[in-house]
Amino acid sequence: MTLGSHRKGDLVHIPQAVEMIECDPAADKQLTIPLRVKKTDSPQIGVVTDGTYSTGYARVFSDGSVWSVKQEHLYSLNGTEEL
């Protein structure tokens, strides 16, 4: 697993106890008023739908929704490593 910038389509590991924010997808790419906030109960896998913005967040599809997650909490997965 590696920490770094992520691009659309990257598979990422999201650790336990990470705050994920669901924002209006029609809004601009900066964070808006959250529709829903959740903290992960266990590690999760997600797919990056949009890369990092000046806010330090990336949008990630995980657990059936698109979430804004702090870039520093996302770890890239490649095909040769296991969790």
N, C-alpha and C positions, 0 to 999 in steps of 0.2 A: 504494500500500500504506500502511496506517496501523496504528500501534501503539495498542492500547487494550484495553478490556474486550471480551470476546467472549461471544456468546450461542449457545445451542443452534442448530445449523443453519448457522452462519457458515462460509464457505469461507476457509481461512487458508493462508498461505505459511509453511513451516518451512525456515529456512536450512540450509546445510551445517554440519556439526559441532555439531549440537544434540543433547543427550542426551534420549532418550525412554525412559520407564519404563513397563513393563507391570505393573499391579497386579491383584489379585483383584477382579473386578467386583462380587462379592457383599459385599465389605468396605465399611466406611463411606467417606465421601467424602474423608477424610484419607488421605495416603499410608500404605501398609502395607508389609510386606516385599515387595520387587520379585520378580516371577516372571521377568522378563527386562529387560535394559537394553541399549539400542543407541544408537549415535551415527550421525546421518545422514551418508551418504557424499556426498550431493548434495542440492540443494534439493528439497523435497517439497511437495505440496498435501495438505491435510487438511480434515476437517469436524468442527467442534466438537460433541461429544455432550453435554457438561456444561460450564457456565461456570466461572469462577474461584471458588476456595474460599479460606479464610483462609490456606492453605498457599502460595498464589501459583501454583498449577498449574491447568491446564484439561485436560479429557479430550478427546482428538482421535482420530478414526478416520483412519488413514493406513497405507498399505502392508499392508492386510488385517487390522489389529488396532487395538484401542483403547489409546491410550497416554496417560500423564500427561506433559504438557510444560509447562515454566515459561512463564507468561503473557508474560513479557518477550521470549520468543523467537518469539512468534506475531504475524504481520502480516496484517491483514484484507485480503481481495481484493474489489474491486468489479468489476462487469461492464465497465468502461471502461478498465481498466489491464491491461497485459501484464507478465509477469515479465521 
